[in-house]
Amino acid sequence: MCHRGKRATDYSGNTYLGLQLGTLRLRAVIVDSEMKVQHTATVNYDLDLPEFETSGGILTDTHPDEGLANPVMWVKALDMLLNCLSAQGADLHSVAAIAGAAQQHGCVFWSDIGLRRLCNLNAILRLHEQLNANAFELTRTPVWLDGSASAQAFEMQQEVGGSNDMAAITGSRAYARCTGPQIRKVYQQCPEHYERTSRISLVSSFLSSLLVGGVGSIDLCDGSGMNLLDIQNREWSEKCLAACAPDLARRLMKPIDPSRLQGRVADYYVKRWNFRPDCMVVPAIGIAHSRFVGMLLEKDLLVLTMDIGDGLMVHLGKVHRKMDEGLVLCHPTIPNEYMGLLFFRNGSEIRQAFCEQLADGDWERFNAMLDATPMGNDGHLAMHFPDREFIPDAKGTLRWSSNLNPTSQEALHGVQQFERPETEARALIEGQLMHHRAVAQDLGFQFGPNTTVVVAGPDSKHRGILQIVADVFNAPVYEKLGPGPCLLGCAYRARYAFYEHREATCSCRRCLKSQTPHQSFGEFFSKLPKDLNLVASPRPGCAEVYAPLIVRCMNMCQLLAASTSIHDSHMVLT
């Protein structure tokens, strides 16, 4: 509350908490009023919560095309994480605002019992002792790796009017991993559970719900990746809801702007961990959105995440247009603008497999192999999709030698392998990155002299790969210093929420004297160091080398997609 009168309000002792509920782990960071890191903590699901029997944060007893997790695991992880921060000596009473981020597309199905318990948390008991299996209609809930709802995605798309209409409304065609098709699958295969479900949360709004002690609203950013939101009107599309499942709008509630507040932290946290009662809870958003925020670069930015699945995030501006591939999403910090999000299933696992095969798992040797080969690999190309890729919808491997004619019969099968392991290594990395760049261009990102690439994820530490990133994208490549852009993005959003909802409206003498015109998110953090470290620069001639190779690369992708489609048709007939 504002203090009016002689004493001015002093916010310098405030801290801000960021939470990241990822696929593999739950992480936290606490920063002070100068955005300097004070505390960090991590709970690794596989290691710290072995009773849930996960591998890579995913339940191990699933079908190959499924990706499921138990929401009780996330509840217990939050309890453990806050205990860890408290044990470090973190002053949780100084936390003025909390913002979070979570893996996209996953969803949580609340039971009536769960809602009652959520709204009446008992500070004597641990969080997961109350929000146990009975709190959820499903304890095997889909996450972003789940690709088992292809039939439901097709049905929704046809009901809406086809892929063009679906993309025009929601920003993308229907994808099996998106939340809408996943909800439809639950409705069709578990109708009794769907009928008993009181509310459906995204993983992000689930995190917010835990913090406020009530069902948190889905934010527009993460909500725009569900195949359910009309991203121009910024509300649920009645057409898409009807194509998904009955009485869905009630279960989802109305979406909210990411700059609004979900509310104050629940009394449970005040009593159990000494949070202050007026601690603000900002809507949690998707991890990809938060990474974008954490870079503090709102224009000409391309964020490349090199993880289990690779990802690209790009700023698209105010113009929304239908995209054949990828997702067009509401921007997390610039009102009425959009960003593009691309997921690629084949990322670090295939890179690690090649490192094992070609360099006995020694990344220094693998990077040396990349350095020993020229830009463009003398025209030798390879596309590796061991897991069925999202963009394009393709599975398989195809290698083309430099002299192979793309219109010949030989192009369908390519060559079995290249003569030198160094050629194989570069063909893998260049193929992945040319594919990523081409898809980003199709999404609408304009590459130019001011383009900045920022890398994140485990594989962004390999300098040999980063040089190829700089050359293929013809842009300087940076890494974000600190605990990671996603966590920092959460902390930045928490800090800005306190400014917007408290400082900018405060009427104490000090604030009135120092108040300036309302600042946007970018303006507020304009003087904060970006903490970007240059790791690679494009070499002369790279644009000329890669321009024709990118065309060949996409021809290879089209052949793999056609082959996959033919294989699917054959499987249906048999």
N, C-alpha and C positions, 0 to 999 in steps of 0.2 A: 504494500500500500504506500502511496505517496506520503511524504512528510511535508506538510505545508507550514510555513512560518519561518522562524529564524534559522532552523537547522536545515541544511541542504542534504539531499539524498546522495549517499556515496555508494557507487556500484562497483568500486574497484576490487572488493573482496569476493565478488561473485565468481563462480566457476560454472562450466557448461559441460554436460554429459552427452556423448555420442555413443550409440549402440548399433552394432552391425550384426544382424542375424543372418548368417550366410549358410551355404550348403554344407560346409565342413565344420564350422565353428561359430561361436558367438563371441564377439569382441567388444571392448569398451575403451573409451578414452575420455579423460577429464582434462579440460584446458582452463587456464585462468582468463582474466578479462583481457589480457594481451594476446590471447590465442596460443600461449605456450603450454606444451604438454606437461601435465602434472602427474598423471597416473594412467597406466594401461593395464588391461587384464584380458585373458582369453580362456574360453572353455572349449576344448576340442571334443567333439561328440564321440568319435571312435575311441579315443584314449581315456577321456574323463567320464564317459557315460557308457561303459561297455555293456551294461545290462540291456541296452536297447538294440544291440547286435547290428550295428551299422558298418558299412564300408564306404568311405567317402561321404558320410552323413546320410547314406541311403540304406534302407532296410535290405538285408542280404537275401531274403527269401522271396524275391520278386521275379516276375517273368522278364525276359531280356528287354522288352520294349517299355517296361514300367520303371518309374522312379518314385518311390514312396517313402514317407517319413512319418514318425509318430510325433504329434504336436506336444505330447507330455514331455518328450525329450527337450524341446525348446523351453518349456516352462521350467523344468528342473535346471536347465543351463542358466537361465536368468537368475534363479535363486542362488546358484553357485557363484555366478559372476559378481553379484552384489556383495556376497560374503567375502569374496576375494578382494574387492576394492576396499571394503571395510577393514579387512585384516591388514591391508597395506598402510592403513592410517589415513585413507582419503576422508576428507571432511564432506560428507554427503549433504550436510545441512547448508553448505555454501552453494550447492547446485541450484542455479536460478531457472534453468530450462533444460529440457531433455529433447533430443531429436534422434530419430532412428532411421535405419535402412534395412531392407530385407530382400532375400532372393525373390525374383519376380515369378509370377504365374501360379505359384503354389496357393492352395486354399485350405481353410480350416472350417469344419462343420460343427457348430456349437449345438449342444443339447440344451433343453430347458434347465436341467440340473446345473449345467455348466454356467449358464447365464446367472442363475441365482447365486451360485458360489462366487462368481466373478464380482458381483455387486456387493457381496457381503464377506470379503476376505477377513479372516481372523489372524491378527498379528502374532498370536501365540504359535500358530502352525506355519510350517514351511509352505512355500507357494505350491509345489507339486503334490503336497499332501492334500490339498484342497482341489486343485485343478488336475485331477487324475483322469484315468481313462473314462470315468463316468461323465466327465464334463464335455465329452465330444461324441458326436454320432459316429465318427470314423476315427480310428487311431492309426489307420494306414491311408494317409492323405497324399494326393499327388503334388509333386514339386516340378520345377522347370525341366528336369531331365525326362519326364514322363512323355512318351510319344505314342501312348496306347489309345488315344481318342481320335484317331484319323477318321473313322466312320462318322463320329459325331461332328467333327469339323466340317466334313463334306455335307452332312445333313443340314447343319445350320446355314452354311453358305448357300445351298440350293433354296432353302426356305426364304432367305433374305432376298434372293434374286440373282445369285451368282457371285463369283469372286470380285468382279468390278464393283458391284453394289456394296458388298461387304467392306471392301477397301475404302470406298468413298465415304462410308459412314464411320468406320472404326479406325481407319488409318492403316489397315493391313487386311490381306485375305485371311481366311480362317486357318489357324495352325493348330495341330493336335496338342501342342504343349500349352496353348493359351487357356486361360481359366474358364472361359465360356464352354468350349467343348468338354473340358474336364468335368464341369458341373453337370452338363447334359449326360455324360457317361454315368455319373453317380445316380442321377435321376432315373436312367433307364435300367441300370443293373442292380441298384439298391434302392428301389422306390420307397420301401418302408423307412429307411434311414433318411432319405431326402424329405419325406413327409414330416418326420419328427424334428428335422433341423429347424431351429429357431432363427439363427443368423448364420451367414457365411462371410468369413473374413478372408482377405488376402493375407499372406504371411506378414506383410508390412502393417496392415491395420490390426492384425492379431497382436503384434508387438505393442502397438499403441493401446490396444484394449487391456493388455496385462498391466500397463502403467497407470491408466486412469481408473481401473476398476469398473469398467463398463465397456460395452461394445463400441469400439472406435470406428469412425467413418472411413471408408476407402477414399484415398486422395485421388485427384484427377490425373496425376502423373502415372502412378502405378495402375490406376483403373483404366487408363487408355491402352493398356496392353492385354486386355481381357477378351477382345472381340465382342464387347457389349456396350461400350461407351460411344456416344456420338461426340467425336472430339471437336467438332466445330461448335455445336451448341452446348458442349460440356455438361451433358446429362445422359442418363441411361437411354439407350435407343429402345423404344417400345417394340420395334420390329425385331431387334436382336434378342431382347429378353423373351419374346414370345417364341422365337425359334429355338431357344435354349431349354427352358424348363418353366413349369407353371408357378405362379405366385413368387417370382424371383425378385421383383423390385422390393418387396417387403423384407426379404431375407438379406438383401444387400444394403438397404437404406440408401439415402441420398449421398452422392459423392461430394467431397468438399475440396476447396482450393488448398494446395499444400502450404500456403502462407498463413492459413487460419490456425487456431489452436484446437487441439482435441479436448483440452480441459486442463485441470490441475492434477497433480499426482495423487493417487489414491491414498486415503488415510492409512492404509496398511503399510505403505512405505515410510510414512511419517513416524509411525509407532515402532516399526521393526528396524529401520535403518537410519532413522533420524533425518529424513529429508524434510525440508521446510514445507509447510502446508500450501504456500502459494507458488510452489515450483511448477512452471509451465511445461506442458507436454505438447510438442509440435508433432503434426502427423508424420509418421514414418513413411518413407517413400521407397522405391526400388533401389537396389544396390547400384545398378547402372546409372540411374539418375544422380545418386549421391556422389558417385565417382566424378561425374561431370561437374557437379557443384564444387567438389573439393579442389578442382584445378584452378578455380578463380579466373578462368578465361572463358568469356561467354561468346566470343565471335571467332571465326576462322579456326575453330578447335576441332581436332579429331582425336578421340581417346581410343587407343587400342589396348584391350585387355587380353593378355596371353595366359590363359588358365586352362582348367580342364576342358572348358569350351571357350574358344576365343570370342571376343565381342568388339564391336565398333559402336561408338557414339559420336554423332555429328550434330552441329547446329544447323537448322533448316530455315530459321527466320519466321516471318509471319505467314508465308505462303504455304497453304496446305494443299497438296495434290495427291491423288491416289497413287499408291506404289504397288508394283507387282510383287516385290519382295521386301522383307523387313517390316519394321514397325515404325509408324509415325506417331509420336507421343507428345503430350502436352509438356511444355518446358517447365522445369522445377522452380526457376527463379525469375524468368522474364514473362510477365503476363501476356497471354494471347499469342505466344509464339510456340514453335514446335522444335523438337529434336528427333533425330532418327536413331533407331536402335537395331542393331543386327547381331544375331547370335549365330555362331558356327559350332557345330557339335564336335568336330575333329580338331582338337587343340593340343594340349600338352602331352596327352597320352601317346599320340602317334609320334610326336617329337621325341619323347623319352624312349619309345620302342626303337626308333632309328638310331638314337644315341647308343643304346645297348647293343644293337646289331652291328653298327659300323665302328663304334669306338669303345666297346666294352663298358658303356655307361660313364665314360670319362668326358665330361663336357668341355674340358680344356682341349682335348684331342678333337672333339666334334667341331668346336669353334675354329680350330686350326684348319680343319678340312674346308670349312666355309671360306676362310681367308685365302686358301690355296687355289681357289677357283675364281674365274673372272665374273664380272657382272653379266648376267644373262646366261651364264653356264654354257656358253658356246651354242645356245639355241636348244639345249636339251631341257625338256619340261616334264613334270609329273604332277598328277592330281591324285591325292590319296584320301579316300573317304571310306575307311574301314567300318565306321559307324554311319548309319544313314544320315546324310547331311540335311540341314534345314533349308539352306539356300545354295544351290538348287536342291530339289528333292532327289537326291542321288546317292548311290552306294557303289563302291568298287574302287579299283585303281587303274590308271591309264598313264602310260609313259610314251612320249613322242621324242624321237631323235630329231636333230636339227634339220635333216633333209627330208623328213616325212611329209608327204602331201596330205593336207587335212581333208581333201575331197576323195581320197583313195579308199579302197576297201581295207587297206592295212591300218588306216586311222582308227577303225573300230576297235582294234585289239592292241595297237601300238607295239612296243618292244617289251620283252620280259624283264630286262634289267639293263642298266648302263654298265659299261666296262669298269669304271673306276668308282670306288666308294665315295670319293670326294664329289663326284658328279651326282651320285644318289643323294648325298647330304644336301647339297645346294638346291637340287631339283625339288626336294621336299619343302624346304623353307621358302624358296622363291614361288613355288606353286601356291602355297598357302597364302602368301602375302599379295600376290597378283590377283588371286581370287577375291581376297578381302577388299582390295582397292577397287576392283571392277564393280563389285556389288555396292560399295559406297557411292560410286559415281552414278549408278543406276538409281539409287535412292534419292539423289538430288544434291549431294554435296559437291560444291564447286572448289576444286583444287586450284590454288593460285600462289602467287609469291608470298602471301602472308599466312599461308597454311602452317599450323603448328601441330605436330603429333606428340602426344604425351602417352607414354606406355605405362602399363600397370600389370600386376599379376606375377606369378612365380617365374615365368620364363622371360620376363623383361630384364632379368639380370645378366643374360647371355649376350655379351658384346658383339659376337659374330652375327647373331640374329639381328641385333639392333642396327648394324650397318646396312644390312639388306633392307630393313624397314625404311631407313632414310633414302636409300637409292630407289626402291620401288615406288614410294610415295613422293619422291622428289621434294622432301621437306625436312627441316631439322627435327630431331627427335630428342625429347626431354623425359626425365623421370622426376616424379614428385617426391621430395624428401619428407621424412617424418613417418608417422605410423601408418600411412596409407591414405590415398585420396578419398576413399569412401568414408572412413571414420572421420577424417577431417571435415568432409562435407557435412556430416551429421553435426559436428561441433559448430561449424560456421552457421548452419541453419538455426541451431539453438541460440547462438549469440544474436543473430539478426532478429529472431522472434522476440527476444527480450528488448532489443532496441525498438522494434516496431510496435510492440504491444505495451511497453512500459515507458522506456525513456522518451520516445517521441511524443508521448501523450502526458508525460509527467508535468505537474504544474508547480513543483517546488521552485524556490528562487534560483538555485544553481542550474536546473534544467531549463527554466525559462530564459535565463541569461545566455546559456550556451546553445540553445536550440537553433538549428538551421533548417532550411526547407527540407521536406521529407526526402530521404535518400533511398534509391533503389538498392537492391542487394549488391550489385556491382559497384555502385558508388560508395557504399558503406565500407567495403573491403578494398577500395582502390589503392590505399596506402599500405596495405598489409603485404609483406614480401610474398611473392608467388612460390618461393622455395622450389624452383625448377632448376634442375641440373642438366646441362647439355651433354648427351651421351653419344650422339652420332650426327654427322652432317652429310647431305647428299654429295656424291662425287660428280665431277664434271662429266657430261655425256650420258648420265643415267636416264634422262627422259627419252632420248633417242633410242637407247638400248631396249627399254622396257615397253614402249608404246606398241610395237608390233607383237611382242611376246604376250602382252595382256590379251590381245585379240585371239591369239592361238589358245591361250589358257581358257578363255570362255567358250571357245569351240569344243574344247575337251570336256568341259563341264556339261555342255549341252548333250554331247554324246553319252556321257555317263548317266545323265538324267533320262534320256530316251531308253537306254538299256535297262535302267531300273524300272521304268514304266512297263516295258515289254515283259520283264520278269514278273512284275505284279500281276499283269493280265494272265500270264500263263499259270500262276499260282491259283488265281480265282477259277480258271477253267478246270484245273485238276483237283 
